[in-house]
C-alpha cells in the first residue's frame, strides 16, 4: 500500500478540500482511499492506493497539488496583499482571478519540476521554502498593483486592465458556449459535440465572468437570454471573440 499525506494549517483547509473534491471522482480508478481530517491547528488529507497504482496516482495527485498552489494559494496571496478595493467586491475578485491565471503555465512548470513525494508535504512550507522565486514573483505582482492604486480604481481603466490581462492568457478551451436561455450553462464545443462544463445562477454575473477566466476560451458563443448587461460585459471583455446566437 502506498500512502501519502498533504497538510496545511487549519485556516487553509480549503486547499485540501479543493484537492479532495478534484480527486473524488477518480480515486476509485486507482483502487484508492482518501481521508480529510482537521485537528488542533493542522488539517491533513491522507491518500493511499495499492502499490501497482502508485505511479498513476502520484502523477494525477502531482497535477492537483500543483493547481492548488498555482491557482488557489496564489489567489489567496494576491487577494491578501493587494490593498485596494473597487466599488464591487465581485469585480475585485474577478481582477484577482484573472491576475492569478496570468502567466500561470510558466509557474505550473516550475512547481511540477520541484514537487516530489516523500511521506508528506506541508503546502505552506513547500511554498515558502522550496518556491522562493515564485513567491518573489507574486510579491512583485502585488507591488505593481499597489503602486498603480489610483489608476486601477478608475472603473473604465479597471475594465481595460481586465481586458488586457484576459487577452494575454493562455487558451484552455478553443470554443465555449454560454447558454443563457434559462439559467446559465457552460459547454465546450469540441468536434461538433457539446461537453457540459459548469452551471451558474444567471444572476451571479461576476461568478460567470470568473468562470470564463478559469476556462480561458479562444472563442465564445452566447445563446442569448434576458441578461443583456452580462452579454454586453462579456462582449466588452472578450472583444472580437464573441458570437451572439439567437
SERO-4910 file (N, C-alpha, C, O; in steps of 0.05 Angstrom, whole numbers):
BEGIN
 pado doro    nc1    nc2    nc3   cac1   cac2   cac3    cc1    cc2    cc3    oc1    oc2    oc3
  Unk    A     17    -24      0      0      0      0     18     25      0     35     28     17
  Unk    A     13     43    -19     27     69    -20     10     89     -5    -14     91    -10
  Unk    A     22    105     12      8    125     27     22    152     26     46    153     24
  Unk    A      6    173     26     17    200     24     -1    219     39    -26    215     39
  Unk    A     10    240     51     -5    259     66      1    288     57     24    295     53
  Unk    A    -20    303     54    -17    332     47    -28    348     71    -51    343     79
  Unk    A    -12    366     81    -20    381    105    -20    411     99     -6    421     82
  Unk    A    -38    425    114    -38    454    115    -45    463    143    -52    447    160
  Unk    A    -43    489    148    -54    499    172    -84    498    170    -95    497    148
  Unk    A    -98    497    193   -127    494    193   -141    516    178   -162    511    165
  Unk    A   -130    540    178   -143    562    164   -142    559    134   -158    572    119
  Unk    A   -125    541    124   -122    536     96   -134    509     87   -126    498     67
  Unk    A   -152    499    104   -164    473     98   -178    473     71   -182    451     59
  Unk    A   -186    496     61   -200    498     34   -181    487     12   -191    478     -8
  Unk    A   -155    489     16   -136    479     -4   -139    448     -6   -138    437    -28
  Unk    A   -141    436     17   -144    406     18   -172    398      7   -174    378     -6
  Unk    A   -192    414     13   -219    408      2   -218    410    -29   -231    394    -42
  Unk    A   -204    429    -39   -201    432    -68   -189    407    -80   -199    396   -100
  Unk    A   -167    398    -68   -153    373    -79   -171    349    -75   -174    333    -93
  Unk    A   -184    347    -52   -201    324    -46   -225    323    -65   -232    301    -75
  Unk    A   -237    346    -71   -260    346    -90   -252    338   -118   -266    324   -132
  Unk    A   -228    348   -126   -218    340   -153   -211    311   -154   -213    298   -176
  Unk    A   -203    300   -132   -194    272   -130   -218    252   -128   -216    229   -135
  Unk    A   -240    263   -118   -263    246   -110   -273    227   -133   -278    204   -128
  Unk    A   -275    238   -157   -287    222   -179   -267    203   -191   -275    185   -206
  Unk    A   -241    205   -184   -221    188   -196   -207    169   -177   -194    150   -186
  Unk    A   -211    172   -151   -197    156   -132   -204    126   -135   -186    109   -130
  Unk    A   -228    120   -142   -236     92   -146   -222     79   -169   -217     54   -169
  Unk    A   -214     94   -189   -199     84   -212   -172     72   -203   -162     53   -214
  Unk    A   -161     85   -182   -135     76   -171   -139     56   -148   -119     49   -135
  Unk    A   -164     47   -144   -170     29   -121   -161     41    -95   -152     27    -77
  Unk    A   -162     68    -93   -151     82    -71   -171     92    -51   -196     89    -55
  Unk    A   -161    105    -30   -178    118    -10   -166    145     -3   -143    150     -7
  Unk    A   -183    162      8   -174    188     18   -190    195     43   -212    187     46
  Unk    A   -177    210     60   -190    218     85   -180    246     93   -156    251     96
  Unk    A   -199    265     96   -193    292    104   -199    296    134   -221    290    143
  Unk    A   -179    305    149   -182    309    178   -171    336    186   -153    347    173
  Unk    A   -182    346    208   -172    371    220   -169    367    250   -188    357    262
  Unk    A   -147    375    261   -142    372    290   -123    394    299   -104    401    285
  Unk    A   -129    404    323   -113    427    333   -112    449    312   -133    459    303
  Unk    A    -88    456    303    -85    477    282    -77    465    255    -68    480    237
  Unk    A    -79    439    252    -69    425    228    -93    412    214   -111    401    226
  Unk    A    -92    414    187   -111    398    170    -94    380    153    -73    387    144
  Unk    A   -105    356    149    -90    335    134   -107    319    116   -129    311    123
  Unk    A    -97    315     91   -111    298     72    -93    273     67    -71    276     56
  Unk    A   -102    250     76    -87    225     73    -98    211     48   -122    208     45
  Unk    A    -79    202     32    -86    188      7    -71    162      6    -47    161     13
  Unk    A    -84    141     -4    -70    115     -6    -81     98    -29   -104    102    -37
  Unk    A    -65     80    -39    -73     62    -60    -55     37    -61    -33     39    -50
  Unk    A    -63     15    -73    -45     -8    -77    -20      0    -92    -21     18   -109
  Unk    A      2    -14    -87     28     -7    -99     27     -6   -129     42     10   -142
  Unk    A     11    -23   -142     11    -24   -171     -1      1   -184      4      6   -208
  Unk    A    -15     17   -168    -26     42   -179    -11     67   -169    -19     89   -174
  Unk    A     11     62   -155     25     84   -142     34    106   -162     28    129   -157
  Unk    A     47     98   -183     57    118   -202     34    134   -216     37    158   -220
  Unk    A     12    120   -222    -10    133   -235    -23    154   -217    -29    176   -225
  Unk    A    -27    146   -191    -39    164   -172    -20    187   -166    -29    210   -163
  Unk    A      6    182   -165     25    203   -160     24    224   -182     23    248   -176
  Unk    A     23    215   -207     22    234   -230     -3    251   -229     -3    275   -234
  Unk    A    -26    238   -222    -51    253   -220    -51    272   -197    -60    295   -199
  Unk    A    -41    263   -174    -40    279   -150    -21    303   -153    -25    324   -142
  Unk    A      0    298   -168     20    319   -173      7    343   -187     13    366   -180
  Unk    A    -10    338   -206    -24    359   -221    -43    374   -202    -45    399   -203
  Unk    A    -57    359   -185    -76    372   -166    -62    389   -146    -71    411   -140
  Unk    A    -40    380   -135    -24    396   -116    -13    421   -130    -14    443   -119
  Unk    A     -3    417   -154      7    440   -170    -15    461   -174    -10    485   -171
  Unk    A    -39    452   -181    -61    471   -186    -69    485   -160    -76    508   -160
  Unk    A    -69    470   -138    -75    482   -112    -56    504   -105    -64    525    -94
  Unk    A    -31    501   -112    -10    521   -106    -13    545   -126    -14    568   -117
  Unk    A    -14    539   -151    -13    559   -172    -39    575   -176    -39    597   -186
  Unk    A    -61    563   -169    -87    576   -172    -99    584   -145   -106    608   -141
  Unk    A   -101    565   -126   -114    571   -101    -96    588    -82   -105    609    -72
  Unk    A    -72    579    -78    -54    593    -60    -46    620    -71    -43    640    -57
  Unk    A    -42    621    -97    -35    646   -110    -58    666   -108    -53    690   -102
  Unk    A    -82    657   -112   -106    674   -109   -107    686    -81   -111    710    -78
  Unk    A   -103    669    -61   -104    678    -33    -82    698    -27    -87    718    -14
  Unk    A    -58    693    -38    -36    711    -33    -41    738    -45    -37    759    -32
  Unk    A    -50    738    -70    -55    764    -84    -77    779    -70    -75    803    -66
  Unk    A    -98    765    -63   -121    779    -50   -113    791    -23   -123    812    -16
  Unk    A    -96    777     -9    -88    787     18    -67    809     17    -63    823     36
  Unk    A    -53    812     -6    -31    831     -7    -35    854    -27    -19    873    -28
  Unk    A    -57    854    -41    -65    877    -58    -84    894    -42   -105    884    -33
  Unk    A    -78    919    -38    -90    935    -17   -113    952    -26   -124    968    -10
  Unk    A   -122    951    -51   -144    969    -59   -170    954    -61   -170    930    -66
  Unk    A   -192    969    -59   -218    958    -61   -234    975    -81   -235    999    -79
  Unk    A   -245    962   -101   -261    976   -121   -290    977   -112   -297    966    -90
  Unk    A   -308    989   -127   -336    993   -119   -350    967   -114   -368    965    -98
  Unk    A   -342    946   -129   -355    920   -126   -334    899   -117   -313    896   -130
  Unk    A   -340    885    -96   -321    864    -87   -319    842   -108   -298    830   -112
  Unk    A   -342    837   -122   -342    816   -143   -323    824   -166   -309    807   -177
  Unk    A   -323    850   -172   -305    860   -193   -276    856   -184   -259    849   -200
  Unk    A   -270    862   -159   -243    859   -148   -235    829   -149   -213    823   -157
  Unk    A   -254    811   -142   -248    782   -143   -242    773   -172   -225    756   -176
  Unk    A   -257    785   -191   -253    778   -219   -225    787   -228   -211    773   -242
  Unk    A   -217    811   -218   -190    820   -224   -169    802   -212   -149    794   -226
  Unk    A   -172    794   -187   -153    776   -174   -152    749   -188   -131    737   -191
  Unk    A   -176    740   -197   -177    714   -211   -161    715   -237   -144    697   -242
  Unk    A   -165    736   -253   -151    738   -278   -121    743   -273   -104    734   -289
  Unk    A   -114    758   -253    -87    763   -245    -73    738   -237    -49    734   -241
  Unk    A    -89    720   -224    -78    694   -215    -71    677   -239    -50    664   -239
  Unk    A    -88    677   -259    -83    659   -282    -62    671   -301    -53    657   -319
  Unk    A    -56    696   -298    -36    709   -316     -9    696   -312      1    695   -289
  Unk    A      3    686   -333     30    673   -332     30    648   -315     51    640   -305
  Unk    A      7    635   -312      5    612   -294     19    587   -305     29    570   -290
  Unk    A     19    584   -332     31    560   -343     61    558   -337     71    536   -332
  Unk    A     75    580   -338    104    580   -331    107    573   -301    125    557   -294
  Unk    A     90    583   -284     91    577   -256     86    548   -251     98    535   -234
  Unk    A     66    536   -265     60    508   -262     84    490   -269     89    470   -256
  Unk    A     98    498   -290    122    482   -298    143    483   -276    156    463   -271
  Unk    A    146    506   -263    165    508   -241    158    490   -218    175    475   -208
  Unk    A    132    490   -211    123    474   -188    125    444   -195    135    428   -178
  Unk    A    117    436   -219    118    408   -226    147    398   -227    152    374   -221
  Unk    A    166    415   -234    194    406   -234    205    402   -206    221    384   -202
  Unk    A    196    418   -187    207    416   -160    192    396   -142    203    384   -124
  Unk    A    166    392   -147    149    376   -130    157    347   -130    161    335   -151
  Unk    A    161    335   -106    167    307   -104    151    295    -81    139    310    -65
  Unk    A    151    269    -80    134    255    -60    152    241    -39    165    221    -45
  Unk    A    152    251    -15    164    237      8    140    225     23    121    217     11
  Unk    A    141    225     49    118    215     64     95    235     65     72    227     67
  Unk    A    102    261     65     81    281     66     92    307     54    116    311     51
  Unk    A     73    326     48     81    352     40     63    372     56     39    368     59
  Unk    A     76    393     67     62    414     80     61    438     61     82    449     54
  Unk    A     38    445     51     36    464     28     49    491     35     63    502     18
  Unk    A     44    502     58     55    528     65     86    526     66     99    544     56
  Unk    A     97    505     78    126    502     80    138    499     52    159    510     46
  Unk    A    125    483     35    135    478      8    136    505     -7    155    510    -21
  Unk    A    115    521     -4    114    547    -18    136    565     -8    151    577    -24
  Unk    A    139    568     18    157    588     29    187    579     29    205    596     30
  Unk    A    192    553     28    220    544     29    230    533      2    254    536     -4
  Unk    A    213    522    -14    221    509    -39    214    527    -63    226    523    -85
  Unk    A    196    545    -60    186    561    -83    191    591    -79    173    607    -86
  Unk    A    214    598    -69    220    626    -64    219    643    -89    208    665    -87
  Unk    A    229    634   -112    226    651   -136    197    657   -143    191    679   -153
  Unk    A    180    637   -139    151    640   -145    139    661   -126    124    678   -134
  Unk    A    146    658   -101    136    677    -80    145    705    -86    130    724    -82
  Unk    A    170    708    -94    181    734   -101    166    746   -125    160    770   -125
  Unk    A    159    730   -144    144    739   -167    116    749   -159    107    770   -168
  Unk    A    103    734   -141     76    742   -132     78    769   -116     61    786   -119
  Unk    A    100    772   -101    104    796    -86    107    820   -105     96    842   -100
  Unk    A    121    816   -127    125    837   -146     99    844   -160     94    867   -167
  Unk    A     82    824   -165     56    829   -177     39    846   -159     25    864   -168
  Unk    A     40    841   -133     25    857   -114     36    885   -113     20    905   -112
  Unk    A     62    888   -113     74    915   -112     66    931   -137     61    955   -135
  Unk    A     65    918   -160     57    932   -185     29    942   -183     23    964   -190
  Unk    A     11    924   -172    -17    932   -169    -20    955   -149    -34    974   -154
  Unk    A     -7    952   -126    -10    972   -105      2    999   -113     -8   1020   -105
  Unk    A     23    999   -129     36   1024   -137     20   1039   -158     24   1063   -163
  Unk    A      0   1025   -170    -17   1038   -190    -46   1040   -180    -65   1039   -195
  Unk    A    -48   1043   -154    -74   1043   -140    -93   1063   -152   -116   1056   -159
  Unk    A    -85   1088   -155   -103   1109   -164   -113   1104   -192   -135   1111   -199
  Unk    A    -95   1093   -209   -102   1087   -236   -123   1064   -238   -142   1066   -253
  Unk    A   -118   1043   -222   -135   1019   -223   -163   1025   -212   -182   1012   -220
  Unk    A   -166   1045   -194   -192   1050   -182   -211   1064   -201   -235   1066   -195
  Unk    A   -201   1074   -223   -219   1086   -243   -233   1063   -258   -219   1046   -270
  Unk    A   -259   1062   -257   -274   1039   -267   -268   1031   -295   -264   1007   -301
  Unk    A   -267   1051   -313   -262   1044   -341   -233   1034   -345   -229   1015   -361
  Unk    A   -214   1046   -331   -187   1036   -332   -185   1008   -321   -170    991   -332
  Unk    A   -200   1002   -300   -200    976   -288   -210    955   -308   -198    933   -310
  Unk    A   -231    961   -323   -242    943   -343   -222    939   -366   -219    917   -377
  Unk    A   -208    961   -373   -188    958   -394   -165    941   -385   -154    926   -401
  Unk    A   -158    942   -360   -137    925   -349   -145    896   -350   -130    878   -357
  Unk    A   -171    891   -342   -181    863   -344   -180    853   -372   -172    830   -377
  Unk    A   -188    870   -391   -187    862   -420   -159    855   -428   -154    835   -442
  Unk    A   -139    872   -420   -111    867   -427   -102    840   -416    -90    824   -430
  Unk    A   -107    835   -390    -99    810   -378   -112    786   -391    -99    766   -396
  Unk    A   -138    788   -396   -153    766   -409   -141    760   -437   -138    737   -444
  Unk    A   -135    781   -452   -125    777   -479    -98    764   -480    -89    754   -500
  Unk    A    -83    764   -457    -56    753   -456    -55    726   -441    -33    716   -435
  Unk    A    -78    715   -434    -79    690   -420    -75    667   -440    -83    669   -463
  Unk    A    -64    644   -430    -62    620   -446    -89    608   -451   -106    607   -432
  Unk    A    -94    600   -475   -120    588   -483   -123    560   -472   -105    543   -475
  Unk    A   -145    554   -458   -151    527   -448   -173    513   -463   -172    489   -468
  Unk    A   -193    528   -472   -216    517   -487   -218    532   -513   -219    557   -513
  Unk    A   -218    518   -535   -219    531   -561   -246    545   -566   -246    568   -574
  Unk    A   -268    531   -561   -294    543   -565   -313    537   -542   -317    514   -535
  Unk    A   -323    558   -529   -340    555   -506   -368    567   -512   -370    589   -522
  Unk    A   -388    552   -506   -416    561   -510   -428    568   -483   -427    553   -464
  Unk    A   -440    592   -481   -454    601   -457   -484    601   -464   -492    617   -480
  Unk    A   -499    584   -451   -528    583   -456   -542    599   -434   -544    590   -411
  Unk    A   -553    622   -442   -567    639   -423   -597    638   -427   -612    655   -417
  Unk    A   -606    618   -442   -635    616   -449   -652    610   -424   -676    617   -424
  Unk    A   -641    597   -404   -657    591   -380   -641    603   -356   -647    625   -347
  Unk    A   -621    588   -346   -603    599   -325   -577    607   -339   -577    625   -355
  Unk    A   -556    593   -333   -531    597   -347   -515    571   -346   -508    561   -325
  Unk    A   -509    560   -370   -493    536   -371   -470    540   -390   -472    553   -411
  Unk    A   -447    528   -383   -423    529   -400   -420    501   -413   -423    481   -400
  Unk    A   -414    502   -439   -408    478   -454   -383    482   -470   -378    504   -480
  Unk    A   -366    462   -472   -344    463   -491   -353    451   -517   -364    429   -518
  Unk    A   -348    465   -539   -354    455   -566   -329    441   -577   -309    455   -583
  Unk    A   -331    415   -580   -307    400   -590   -315    380   -611   -330    361   -605
  Unk    A   -306    384   -636   -312    367   -658   -342    362   -661   -352    339   -662
  Unk    A   -358    384   -661   -387    383   -664   -401    369   -641   -425    362   -644
  Unk    A   -388    366   -619   -400    355   -595   -400    376   -573   -381    392   -571
  Unk    A   -420    376   -556   -422    394   -533   -415    378   -508   -428    358   -502
  Unk    A   -396    388   -493   -388    376   -467   -395    395   -445   -385    417   -444
  Unk    A   -412    386   -427   -421    403   -405   -398    409   -386   -382    391   -379
  Unk    A   -395    435   -379   -373    443   -361   -383    453   -334   -372    444   -313
  Unk    A   -402    471   -334   -410    483   -308   -437    496   -310   -445    505   -331
  Unk    A   -451    498   -287   -477    511   -286   -475    534   -266   -463    532   -245
  Unk    A   -488    557   -273   -488    580   -256   -516    590   -253   -534    584   -269
  Unk    A   -520    606   -232   -544    623   -229   -539    647   -247   -519    660   -244
  Unk    A   -558    653   -265   -554    675   -284   -550    702   -270   -537    720   -281
  Unk    A   -560    704   -245   -558    730   -231   -529    735   -221   -522    757   -214
  Unk    A   -513    714   -220   -485    716   -210   -466    724   -232   -450    708   -241
  Unk    A   -469    749   -241   -454    759   -264   -424    754   -262   -411    744   -280
  Unk    A   -413    762   -239   -383    760   -237   -374    732   -230   -350    726   -234
  Unk    A   -392    715   -220   -385    687   -218   -382    675   -246   -365    659   -251
  Unk    A   -399    684   -264   -398    675   -292   -372    686   -305   -359    671   -320
  Unk    A   -365    711   -300   -340    722   -311   -316    707   -301   -298    701   -316
  Unk    A   -315    702   -275   -292    687   -264   -291    658   -275   -270    647   -279
  Unk    A   -315    647   -280   -316    620   -293   -303    622   -321   -288    604   -329
  Unk    A   -310    643   -336   -297    647   -363   -267    649   -360   -252    638   -377
  Unk    A   -258    664   -340   -230    668   -336   -216    641   -331   -194    636   -342
  Unk    A   -229    623   -315   -217    597   -309   -215    580   -334   -195    566   -338
  Unk    A   -235    580   -352   -235    563   -376   -219    576   -399   -211    563   -417
  Unk    A   -215    602   -397   -199    617   -416   -203    609   -445   -186    597   -458
  Unk    A   -227    615   -456   -234    606   -483   -221    623   -505   -217    647   -501
  Unk    A   -217    611   -528   -208    627   -551   -232    641   -564   -230    664   -572
  Unk    A   -255    626   -566   -279    637   -578   -302    632   -559   -303    611   -545
  Unk    A   -321    650   -558   -345    647   -541   -370    651   -558   -372    670   -574
  Unk    A   -388    632   -556   -414    634   -569   -435    636   -547   -437    619   -529
  Unk    A   -452    657   -549   -472    661   -528   -500    657   -540   -508    670   -559
  Unk    A   -515    638   -528   -543    634   -534   -557    654   -516   -560    650   -492
  Unk    A   -567    675   -528   -575    699   -512   -601    694   -496   -618    678   -502
  Unk    A   -602    708   -473   -625    708   -456   -632    737   -449   -628    755   -465
  Unk    A   -643    741   -425   -652    768   -418   -631    785   -405   -635    809   -402
  Unk    A   -608    773   -397   -588    789   -383   -570    803   -403   -547    795   -408
  Unk    A   -580    825   -413   -565    840   -434   -540    853   -422   -520    857   -436
  Unk    A   -541    861   -397   -517    874   -384   -494    854   -383   -471    861   -388
  Unk    A   -500    829   -376   -479    808   -375   -468    803   -403   -443    801   -406
  Unk    A   -485    801   -423   -476    796   -451   -458    819   -460   -438    815   -473
  Unk    A   -466    844   -453   -450    867   -461   -423    867   -447   -403    874   -460
  Unk    A   -423    859   -422   -397    858   -407   -379    837   -418   -355    842   -422
  Unk    A   -389    814   -425   -373    792   -437   -362    801   -464   -338    797   -470
  Unk    A   -379    813   -480   -371    823   -507   -350    844   -504   -332    846   -521
  Unk    A   -351    861   -483   -331    882   -479   -304    869   -470   -283    877   -481
  Unk    A   -305    851   -451   -281    839   -440   -267    821   -461   -242    819   -462
  Unk    A   -283    807   -477   -272    788   -497   -277    799   -525   -287    784   -543
  Unk    A   -270    823   -529   -274    838   -554   -264    822   -578   -241    814   -578
  Unk    A   -281    819   -598   -273    805   -623   -274    775   -621   -268    761   -641
  Unk    A   -281    764   -598   -281    735   -594   -309    724   -588   -311    700   -582
  Unk    A   -329    741   -589   -356    734   -580   -375    734   -604   -376    752   -620
  Unk    A   -391    712   -606   -413    710   -626   -439    706   -611   -441    689   -593
  Unk    A   -459    722   -618   -485    720   -605   -504    703   -622   -508    709   -646
  Unk    A   -515    682   -610   -533    664   -625   -561    669   -615   -566    672   -591
  Unk    A   -580    670   -633   -608    674   -626   -621    647   -620   -645    647   -613
***
